[in-house]
Amino acid sequence: MKTVFLVRHAKSSWGDPSQPDLLRPLNKRGLHDAPVMGKHLAKLGVQPDLIVSSPAARAIATAQLLAPWLGYPPGKVLTDDRLYGTTADEIQTVLSEMDSRKECVMLIGHNPMLDELVDRFTSGKVTHLPTCGVVSLEFTASGWSEISLVKPNRVKFYRPKASKENL
């Protein structure tokens, strides 16, 4: 089994319009929602073997806030430039190159690319990933390169608002 958690970064700040997009931080809601989502995922027993983030400040901050809740050392969060300003195909390539020994990985990135990839895997069952939204996709596969060839066995969708209500 291979499980991937696709996470859209938490809500970011537009407070400084001159700030480059790559450097935009999380806003107050984002700083609140990421730990809430981390706590919710922890209650579900989520324990990724690897967390990989876009290099954007808001994505890295989201990863750093989720990681401790999931028993993952924040200092071991990796970044991959291919998760920023990319395409769904490129994200799928990142997934296909994962070490087969990793059973559960979490990728933290951006829309519209994540929406497109989720749509591809779920055939439209999940139509919009909100900020700090998470989709988990579980595949029967022995290697990550195989997941592009099969549909997921199980799809779960978690929204920050619903997660707050369930705590």
GROMACS elastic network, one bead per residue, 0.5 to 0.9 nm:
[ bonds ]
;  ai    aj funct       b0    kb
    1   103     6  0.65678   500
    1   104     6  0.85658   500
    1   138     6  0.68944   500
    1   139     6  0.56026   500
    1   141     6  0.54309   500
    1   142     6  0.64650   500
    1   143     6  0.85740   500
    2   100     6  0.86952   500
    2   102     6  0.78433   500
    2   104     6  0.59237   500
    2   105     6  0.81939   500
    2   137     6  0.82278   500
    2   138     6  0.57969   500
    2   139     6  0.51488   500
    2   140     6  0.64460   500
    2   141     6  0.61322   500
    2   142     6  0.72369   500
    2   143     6  0.75207   500
    2   144     6  0.71086   500
    2   147     6  0.82064   500
    3    48     6  0.87245   500
    3   103     6  0.62474   500
    3   105     6  0.64575   500
    3   106     6  0.84686   500
    3   136     6  0.68004   500
    3   137     6  0.55803   500
    3   139     6  0.61991   500
    3   140     6  0.88782   500
    3   152     6  0.89495   500
    4    48     6  0.85426   500
    4    95     6  0.84551   500
    4   103     6  0.83974   500
    4   104     6  0.57282   500
    4   106     6  0.56275   500
    4   107     6  0.74384   500
    4   135     6  0.81397   500
    4   136     6  0.56474   500
    4   137     6  0.53714   500
    4   138     6  0.66092   500
    4   139     6  0.85037   500
    5    48     6  0.84195   500
    5   104     6  0.77605   500
    5   105     6  0.62726   500
    5   107     6  0.62256   500
    5   108     6  0.83141   500
    5   134     6  0.64691   500
    5   135     6  0.56413   500
    5   137     6  0.64944   500
    5   138     6  0.88413   500
    6   105     6  0.86694   500
    6   106     6  0.59905   500
    6   107     6  0.51333   500
    6   108     6  0.61706   500
    6   109     6  0.76332   500
    6   114     6  0.72297   500
    6   118     6  0.81007   500
    6   133     6  0.83080   500
    6   134     6  0.56197   500
    6   135     6  0.52540   500
    6   136     6  0.63342   500
    6   137     6  0.81104   500
    7    10     6  0.86624   500
    7    62     6  0.89696   500
    7   106     6  0.71998   500
    7   107     6  0.60527   500
    7   109     6  0.62943   500
    7   110     6  0.80901   500
    7   114     6  0.80265   500
    7   129     6  0.82725   500
    7   131     6  0.83358   500
    7   132     6  0.62936   500
    7   133     6  0.58503   500
    7   135     6  0.66446   500
    7   136     6  0.87077   500
    8    59     6  0.77691   500
    8    62     6  0.87305   500
    8   107     6  0.85096   500
    8   108     6  0.57575   500
    8   109     6  0.52027   500
    8   110     6  0.53459   500
    8   111     6  0.69571   500
    8   114     6  0.71431   500
    8   115     6  0.89995   500
    8   129     6  0.67665   500
    8   130     6  0.69712   500
    8   131     6  0.54569   500
    8   132     6  0.50737   500
    8   133     6  0.56060   500
    8   134     6  0.66293   500
    8   135     6  0.89764   500
    9    12     6  0.79587   500
    9    26     6  0.86628   500
    9    30     6  0.82285   500
    9    34     6  0.83055   500
    9    58     6  0.62887   500
    9    60     6  0.82051   500
    9    61     6  0.82704   500
    9    62     6  0.57130   500
    9    63     6  0.80273   500
    9   108     6  0.61406   500
    9   109     6  0.58845   500
    9   110     6  0.63683   500
    9   111     6  0.89114   500
    9   130     6  0.88409   500
    9   131     6  0.57254   500
    9   132     6  0.51218   500
    9   133     6  0.77803   500
   10    26     6  0.66781   500
   10    27     6  0.84032   500
   10    29     6  0.79009   500
   10    31     6  0.74397   500
   10    32     6  0.88264   500
   10    33     6  0.67002   500
   10    34     6  0.60745   500
   10    58     6  0.69707   500
   10    59     6  0.72547   500
   10    61     6  0.84153   500
   10    62     6  0.59020   500
   10   130     6  0.84882   500
   10   133     6  0.78323   500
   11    25     6  0.87610   500
   11    26     6  0.57958   500
   11    27     6  0.60903   500
   11    28     6  0.80835   500
   11    29     6  0.62205   500
   11    31     6  0.78717   500
   11    33     6  0.80213   500
   11    34     6  0.88556   500
   11    58     6  0.78789   500
   11   130     6  0.88579   500
   11   131     6  0.54108   500
   11   132     6  0.69426   500
   12    24     6  0.65297   500
   12    25     6  0.56465   500
   12    28     6  0.83463   500
   12    29     6  0.81814   500
   12    30     6  0.62198   500
   12    31     6  0.88381   500
   12    58     6  0.61475   500
   12   131     6  0.85730   500
   13    16     6  0.77675   500
   13    24     6  0.61728   500
   13    25     6  0.57574   500
   13    26     6  0.54175   500
   13    28     6  0.81317   500
   13    30     6  0.84952   500
   13    58     6  0.86177   500
   14    17     6  0.60990   500
   14    19     6  0.84048   500
   14    24     6  0.71709   500
   14    25     6  0.84815   500
   14    27     6  0.81329   500
   15    19     6  0.86470   500
   15    24     6  0.87758   500
   15    27     6  0.85419   500
   16    19     6  0.55029   500
   16    20     6  0.89868   500
   16    24     6  0.82995   500
   17    20     6  0.80406   500
   18    21     6  0.89184   500
   19    22     6  0.83201   500
   19    23     6  0.66283   500
   19    24     6  0.65857   500
   20    23     6  0.55125   500
   20    24     6  0.67209   500
   21    24     6  0.54446   500
   21    56     6  0.77029   500
   21    57     6  0.88039   500
   22    25     6  0.87910   500
   22    55     6  0.73895   500
   22    57     6  0.61916   500
   22    58     6  0.80085   500
   22    84     6  0.85119   500
   23    56     6  0.61307   500
   23    57     6  0.51095   500
   23    58     6  0.73813   500
   24    27     6  0.89943   500
   24    56     6  0.74355   500
   24    57     6  0.59756   500
   24    58     6  0.60601   500
   25    30     6  0.89617   500
   25    56     6  0.85339   500
   25    57     6  0.56289   500
   25    59     6  0.86005   500
   25    61     6  0.75500   500
   26    29     6  0.77288   500
   26    30     6  0.52006   500
   26    31     6  0.60414   500
   26    57     6  0.78995   500
   26    58     6  0.52240   500
   26    59     6  0.84823   500
   26    61     6  0.71148   500
   26    62     6  0.78925   500
   27    30     6  0.51682   500
   27    31     6  0.61857   500
   27    32     6  0.86759   500
   27    58     6  0.88827   500
   28    31     6  0.51488   500
   28    32     6  0.63176   500
   28    33     6  0.87001   500
   29    32     6  0.50411   500
   29    33     6  0.59618   500
   29    34     6  0.86281   500
   30    33     6  0.50822   500
   30    34     6  0.60818   500
   30    35     6  0.89045   500
   30    58     6  0.86419   500
   30    62     6  0.78335   500
   30   131     6  0.80075   500
   30   132     6  0.75639   500
   31    34     6  0.59691   500
   31    35     6  0.72951   500
   31    61     6  0.83856   500
   31    62     6  0.78894   500
   31    65     6  0.79413   500
   32    35     6  0.61309   500
   32    36     6  0.65979   500
   33    36     6  0.50116   500
   33    37     6  0.60756   500
   33    38     6  0.85013   500
   33   131     6  0.88146   500
   33   132     6  0.67702   500
   33   160     6  0.61445   500
   33   161     6  0.83695   500
   33   164     6  0.84049   500
   34    37     6  0.51548   500
   34    38     6  0.60968   500
   34    39     6  0.86398   500
   34    61     6  0.87358   500
   34    62     6  0.58341   500
   34    63     6  0.82066   500
   34    64     6  0.89811   500
   34    65     6  0.58723   500
   34    66     6  0.60108   500
   34   132     6  0.63154   500
   34   160     6  0.80058   500
   35    39     6  0.60334   500
   35    40     6  0.84737   500
   35    62     6  0.84124   500
   35    65     6  0.56122   500
   35    66     6  0.57925   500
   35    68     6  0.89525   500
   35    69     6  0.74861   500
   36    39     6  0.51670   500
   36    40     6  0.62203   500
   36    41     6  0.86788   500
   36    66     6  0.85298   500
   36   160     6  0.71022   500
   36   163     6  0.70339   500
   36   164     6  0.64589   500
   36   167     6  0.84238   500
   37    41     6  0.60966   500
   37    42     6  0.84445   500
   37    66     6  0.71871   500
   37    69     6  0.89755   500
   37   132     6  0.72974   500
   37   133     6  0.81777   500
   37   134     6  0.84969   500
   37   158     6  0.82423   500
   37   159     6  0.79956   500
   37   160     6  0.58779   500
   37   163     6  0.63307   500
   37   164     6  0.77872   500
   38    41     6  0.51835   500
   38    42     6  0.60442   500
   38    43     6  0.86485   500
   38    65     6  0.73022   500
   38    67     6  0.72891   500
   38    68     6  0.79334   500
   38    69     6  0.52323   500
   38    70     6  0.66379   500
   39    42     6  0.50144   500
   39    43     6  0.62648   500
   39    44     6  0.87891   500
   39    66     6  0.79263   500
   39    69     6  0.57239   500
   39    70     6  0.78886   500
   39   163     6  0.86965   500
   39   167     6  0.81998   500
   40    43     6  0.51752   500
   40    44     6  0.65797   500
   40    45     6  0.89758   500
   40    69     6  0.87542   500
   40   158     6  0.89523   500
   40   160     6  0.88647   500
   40   163     6  0.59282   500
   40   164     6  0.78814   500
   40   166     6  0.77352   500
   40   167     6  0.68748   500
   41    44     6  0.50384   500
   41    45     6  0.64851   500
   41    46     6  0.55062   500
   41    47     6  0.85382   500
   41    66     6  0.88008   500
   41    69     6  0.78857   500
   41    70     6  0.72454   500
   41   158     6  0.87415   500
   41   163     6  0.86736   500
   42    45     6  0.50009   500
   42    46     6  0.54192   500
   42    47     6  0.74670   500
   42    69     6  0.58400   500
   42    70     6  0.54123   500
   42    71     6  0.82894   500
   43    46     6  0.76050   500
   43   167     6  0.88269   500
   45    70     6  0.79613   500
   46    70     6  0.62685   500
   46    71     6  0.88630   500
   46   104     6  0.87541   500
   47    50     6  0.88498   500
   47    70     6  0.52859   500
   47    71     6  0.64808   500
   47    72     6  0.73485   500
   47   104     6  0.74289   500
   47   105     6  0.87512   500
   48    51     6  0.66771   500
   48    67     6  0.88977   500
   48    70     6  0.71725   500
   48    71     6  0.82815   500
   48    72     6  0.72327   500
   48   102     6  0.85006   500
   48   103     6  0.79073   500
   48   105     6  0.51903   500
   48   106     6  0.62970   500
   49    72     6  0.78900   500
   49   102     6  0.57804   500
   49   103     6  0.66968   500
   49   104     6  0.53569   500
   49   105     6  0.57493   500
   49   106     6  0.81659   500
   50    72     6  0.80402   500
   50    76     6  0.82748   500
   50    77     6  0.73580   500
   50    78     6  0.80545   500
   50   102     6  0.71443   500
   50   103     6  0.88484   500
   50   104     6  0.68988   500
   50   106     6  0.62835   500
   50   107     6  0.85459   500
   51    63     6  0.74143   500
   51    67     6  0.78976   500
   51    72     6  0.80767   500
   51    76     6  0.78425   500
   51    77     6  0.52911   500
   51    78     6  0.63387   500
   51    79     6  0.85019   500
   51   104     6  0.89963   500
   51   105     6  0.58948   500
   51   107     6  0.60207   500
   51   108     6  0.77311   500
   52    60     6  0.88307   500
   52    63     6  0.80155   500
   52    77     6  0.58481   500
   52    79     6  0.53273   500
   52    80     6  0.66637   500
   52    83     6  0.86970   500
   52   105     6  0.77589   500
   52   106     6  0.62252   500
   52   108     6  0.63356   500
   52   109     6  0.88871   500
   53    56     6  0.80540   500
   53    59     6  0.60570   500
   53    60     6  0.58326   500
   53    62     6  0.86556   500
   53    63     6  0.66584   500
   53    77     6  0.70904   500
   53    78     6  0.61100   500
   53    80     6  0.62107   500
   53    81     6  0.84636   500
   53    83     6  0.69379   500
   53    84     6  0.88052   500
   53   106     6  0.82422   500
   53   107     6  0.57407   500
   53   109     6  0.62950   500
   54    57     6  0.82394   500
   54    58     6  0.87430   500
   54    59     6  0.57802   500
   54    60     6  0.67006   500
   54    78     6  0.86217   500
   54    79     6  0.55298   500
   54    80     6  0.55716   500
   54    81     6  0.59760   500
   54    82     6  0.72207   500
   54    84     6  0.52576   500
   54   107     6  0.79794   500
   54   108     6  0.61166   500
   54   109     6  0.53247   500
   54   110     6  0.79989   500
   55    58     6  0.84879   500
   55    59     6  0.68577   500
   55    60     6  0.64096   500
   55    78     6  0.89265   500
   55    79     6  0.54859   500
   55    80     6  0.63596   500
   55    81     6  0.58138   500
   55    82     6  0.87212   500
   55    83     6  0.74703   500
   55    84     6  0.66715   500
   55   109     6  0.87873   500
   56    59     6  0.53444   500
   56    60     6  0.62713   500
   56    61     6  0.86097   500
   56    79     6  0.89686   500
   56    81     6  0.87268   500
   56    83     6  0.89571   500
   56    84     6  0.69344   500
   56   109     6  0.84084   500
   57    60     6  0.51794   500
   57    61     6  0.60302   500
   57    62     6  0.85396   500
   58    61     6  0.51373   500
   58    62     6  0.61747   500
   58    63     6  0.87154   500
   59    62     6  0.50256   500
   59    63     6  0.62480   500
   59    64     6  0.86357   500
   59   108     6  0.60659   500
   59   109     6  0.61579   500
   59   110     6  0.79665   500
   60    63     6  0.50431   500
   60    64     6  0.61249   500
   60    65     6  0.86362   500
   60    77     6  0.81434   500
   60    78     6  0.88749   500
   60    79     6  0.77275   500
   60   108     6  0.79056   500
   61    64     6  0.50069   500
   61    65     6  0.61910   500
   61    66     6  0.86392   500
   62    65     6  0.52091   500
   62    66     6  0.62039   500
   62    67     6  0.85930   500
   62   108     6  0.77699   500
   62   132     6  0.78507   500
   63    66     6  0.51553   500
   63    67     6  0.58981   500
   63    74     6  0.74664   500
   63    77     6  0.70762   500
   63   107     6  0.88676   500
   63   108     6  0.68613   500
   64    67     6  0.54576   500
   64    68     6  0.73982   500
   64    73     6  0.85985   500
   64    74     6  0.51801   500
   64    75     6  0.79930   500
   64    77     6  0.74150   500
   65    68     6  0.67395   500
   65    69     6  0.77997   500
   65    74     6  0.79080   500
   66    69     6  0.57181   500
   66    70     6  0.66371   500
   66    72     6  0.85115   500
   66    74     6  0.83476   500
   67    70     6  0.51845   500
   67    71     6  0.63962   500
   67    73     6  0.62378   500
   67    74     6  0.54221   500
   67    77     6  0.78911   500
   68    71     6  0.52344   500
   68    72     6  0.55544   500
   68    73     6  0.62415   500
   68    74     6  0.64196   500
   69    72     6  0.74562   500
   70    73     6  0.86629   500
   72    75     6  0.86491   500
   72    76     6  0.75454   500
   72    77     6  0.81477   500
   73    76     6  0.54560   500
   73    77     6  0.72411   500
   74    77     6  0.55714   500
   75    78     6  0.83418   500
   79    82     6  0.88533   500
   79    83     6  0.81949   500
   80    83     6  0.58380   500
   80    84     6  0.79330   500
   80    94     6  0.84702   500
   81    84     6  0.57213   500
   81    85     6  0.84971   500
   81    86     6  0.87859   500
   82    85     6  0.74628   500
   82    86     6  0.61500   500
   82    87     6  0.86211   500
   82    90     6  0.66273   500
   82    91     6  0.69724   500
   82    94     6  0.74137   500
   83    86     6  0.60635   500
   83    87     6  0.83023   500
   83    90     6  0.76766   500
   83    91     6  0.62547   500
   83    94     6  0.81360   500
   83   107     6  0.81897   500
   83   108     6  0.76988   500
   83   109     6  0.57442   500
   83   110     6  0.76148   500
   83   113     6  0.88669   500
   84    87     6  0.87200   500
   84   109     6  0.66759   500
   84   110     6  0.69906   500
   85   110     6  0.79214   500
   85   113     6  0.82088   500
   86    89     6  0.82242   500
   86    90     6  0.62999   500
   86    91     6  0.73917   500
   86   110     6  0.88391   500
   86   113     6  0.67668   500
   87    90     6  0.51984   500
   87    91     6  0.64939   500
   87    92     6  0.86862   500
   87   112     6  0.84184   500
   87   113     6  0.53352   500
   87   114     6  0.83702   500
   87   116     6  0.82729   500
   87   117     6  0.84690   500
   88    91     6  0.51119   500
   88    92     6  0.61611   500
   88    93     6  0.86047   500
   88   112     6  0.85784   500
   88   114     6  0.65421   500
   88   115     6  0.83296   500
   88   116     6  0.59420   500
   88   118     6  0.86995   500
   88   120     6  0.86708   500
   89    92     6  0.50269   500
   89    93     6  0.62098   500
   89    94     6  0.87495   500
   89   113     6  0.86826   500
   89   117     6  0.76524   500
   90    94     6  0.62937   500
   90    95     6  0.86959   500
   91    94     6  0.50011   500
   91    95     6  0.63475   500
   91    96     6  0.86608   500
   91   107     6  0.88136   500
   91   113     6  0.79777   500
   91   114     6  0.81290   500
   91   117     6  0.77604   500
   92    95     6  0.50129   500
   92    96     6  0.61249   500
   92    97     6  0.87240   500
   92   117     6  0.75762   500
   92   145     6  0.89604   500
   92   147     6  0.88408   500
   92   148     6  0.73989   500
   93    97     6  0.63099   500
   93    98     6  0.89524   500
   93   145     6  0.82658   500
   94    97     6  0.53652   500
   94    98     6  0.67948   500
   95    98     6  0.54096   500
   95   105     6  0.86646   500
   95   107     6  0.86534   500
   95   144     6  0.61959   500
   95   145     6  0.73400   500
   95   147     6  0.84665   500
   96    99     6  0.86215   500
   96   143     6  0.79325   500
   96   146     6  0.73132   500
   96   147     6  0.73557   500
   96   148     6  0.77142   500
   97   100     6  0.84617   500
   97   144     6  0.67000   500
   97   145     6  0.66076   500
   98   101     6  0.84477   500
   98   102     6  0.72697   500
   98   105     6  0.85308   500
   98   143     6  0.81977   500
   98   144     6  0.59674   500
   98   145     6  0.79131   500
   99   102     6  0.56597   500
   99   103     6  0.87635   500
   99   143     6  0.78637   500
   99   144     6  0.74276   500
  100   103     6  0.71251   500
  100   142     6  0.70026   500
  100   144     6  0.60837   500
  100   145     6  0.85877   500
  101   142     6  0.89509   500
  101   143     6  0.81387   500
  102   105     6  0.68919   500
  102   143     6  0.89309   500
  102   144     6  0.88101   500
  103   142     6  0.89059   500
  103   143     6  0.88487   500
  103   144     6  0.88980   500
  104   138     6  0.89435   500
  106   136     6  0.87969   500
  109   113     6  0.81486   500
  109   114     6  0.69299   500
  110   113     6  0.62146   500
  110   114     6  0.59523   500
  110   115     6  0.84434   500
  110   131     6  0.86845   500
  111   114     6  0.51245   500
  111   115     6  0.59036   500
  111   116     6  0.80341   500
  111   128     6  0.89784   500
  111   129     6  0.77015   500
  111   130     6  0.87767   500
  111   131     6  0.88335   500
  112   115     6  0.52526   500
  112   116     6  0.62574   500
  112   117     6  0.88033   500
  112   128     6  0.89779   500
  112   129     6  0.88790   500
  113   116     6  0.51145   500
  113   117     6  0.62702   500
  113   118     6  0.86298   500
  114   117     6  0.50854   500
  114   118     6  0.60049   500
  114   119     6  0.83759   500
  114   129     6  0.75437   500
  115   118     6  0.51536   500
  115   119     6  0.59839   500
  115   120     6  0.85217   500
  115   126     6  0.81138   500
  115   127     6  0.68889   500
  115   128     6  0.59822   500
  115   129     6  0.60551   500
  116   119     6  0.50913   500
  116   120     6  0.61781   500
  116   121     6  0.88000   500
  116   127     6  0.87813   500
  117   121     6  0.63409   500
  117   122     6  0.85994   500
  118   121     6  0.51774   500
  118   122     6  0.59365   500
  118   123     6  0.80369   500
  118   124     6  0.78597   500
  118   125     6  0.86571   500
  118   126     6  0.68114   500
  118   127     6  0.79566   500
  118   128     6  0.87574   500
  118   129     6  0.85070   500
  118   135     6  0.75927   500
  118   137     6  0.87918   500
  119   122     6  0.51561   500
  119   123     6  0.52763   500
  119   125     6  0.70532   500
  119   126     6  0.63213   500
  119   127     6  0.65401   500
  119   128     6  0.86948   500
  120   123     6  0.55271   500
  120   124     6  0.72733   500
  121   124     6  0.81667   500
  121   137     6  0.81312   500
  121   148     6  0.84254   500
  121   150     6  0.86451   500
  121   151     6  0.61929   500
  121   152     6  0.69084   500
  122   125     6  0.53556   500
  122   126     6  0.65694   500
  122   137     6  0.87389   500
  122   151     6  0.75460   500
  122   152     6  0.76225   500
  122   155     6  0.74591   500
  123   126     6  0.79383   500
  124   127     6  0.57107   500
  126   129     6  0.75237   500
  126   135     6  0.84115   500
  126   157     6  0.75034   500
  128   133     6  0.88988   500
  129   132     6  0.79766   500
  129   133     6  0.53897   500
  129   134     6  0.71510   500
  129   135     6  0.78879   500
  129   157     6  0.86009   500
  129   158     6  0.89617   500
  129   159     6  0.79820   500
  130   134     6  0.83500   500
  130   159     6  0.70117   500
  130   160     6  0.82178   500
  131   134     6  0.87594   500
  131   159     6  0.83733   500
  131   160     6  0.80064   500
  132   158     6  0.88109   500
  132   159     6  0.71396   500
  132   160     6  0.62594   500
  133   157     6  0.75467   500
  133   158     6  0.57830   500
  133   160     6  0.61173   500
  134   156     6  0.81543   500
  134   157     6  0.58535   500
  134   158     6  0.50758   500
  134   159     6  0.66076   500
  134   160     6  0.84992   500
  135   155     6  0.69960   500
  135   156     6  0.56233   500
  135   158     6  0.62859   500
  135   159     6  0.88412   500
  136   154     6  0.78931   500
  136   155     6  0.56466   500
  136   156     6  0.51233   500
  136   157     6  0.65035   500
  136   158     6  0.83698   500
  137   152     6  0.57753   500
  137   153     6  0.75600   500
  137   154     6  0.59123   500
  137   156     6  0.67635   500
  138   151     6  0.88744   500
  138   152     6  0.52681   500
  138   153     6  0.56453   500
  138   154     6  0.51372   500
  138   155     6  0.65420   500
  138   156     6  0.87990   500
  139   142     6  0.89477   500
  139   146     6  0.89927   500
  139   147     6  0.66102   500
  139   150     6  0.75017   500
  139   151     6  0.70568   500
  139   153     6  0.54821   500
  139   154     6  0.72719   500
  140   146     6  0.89263   500
  140   147     6  0.80502   500
  140   150     6  0.81199   500
  140   151     6  0.88012   500
  140   152     6  0.73383   500
  140   153     6  0.68823   500
  141   144     6  0.71160   500
  141   145     6  0.86444   500
  141   146     6  0.60633   500
  141   147     6  0.65189   500
  141   150     6  0.83167   500
  142   145     6  0.87359   500
  142   146     6  0.73604   500
  142   147     6  0.89851   500
  143   146     6  0.56452   500
  143   147     6  0.75181   500
  144   147     6  0.56329   500
  144   148     6  0.81718   500
  145   148     6  0.66482   500
  145   149     6  0.81995   500
  146   149     6  0.55013   500
  146   150     6  0.70224   500
  147   150     6  0.53928   500
  147   151     6  0.73066   500
  147   152     6  0.78528   500
  148   151     6  0.77401   500
  150   153     6  0.88765   500
  151   154     6  0.88339   500
  152   155     6  0.66919   500
  158   161     6  0.87127   500
  158   162     6  0.71466   500
  158   163     6  0.68722   500
  159   162     6  0.53784   500
  159   163     6  0.60961   500
  159   164     6  0.87447   500
  160   164     6  0.62186   500
  160   165     6  0.87729   500
  161   164     6  0.52855   500
  161   165     6  0.65850   500
  161   166     6  0.89588   500
  162   165     6  0.51347   500
  162   166     6  0.63784   500
  163   166     6  0.51105   500
  163   167     6  0.65308   500
  164   167     6  0.55490   500
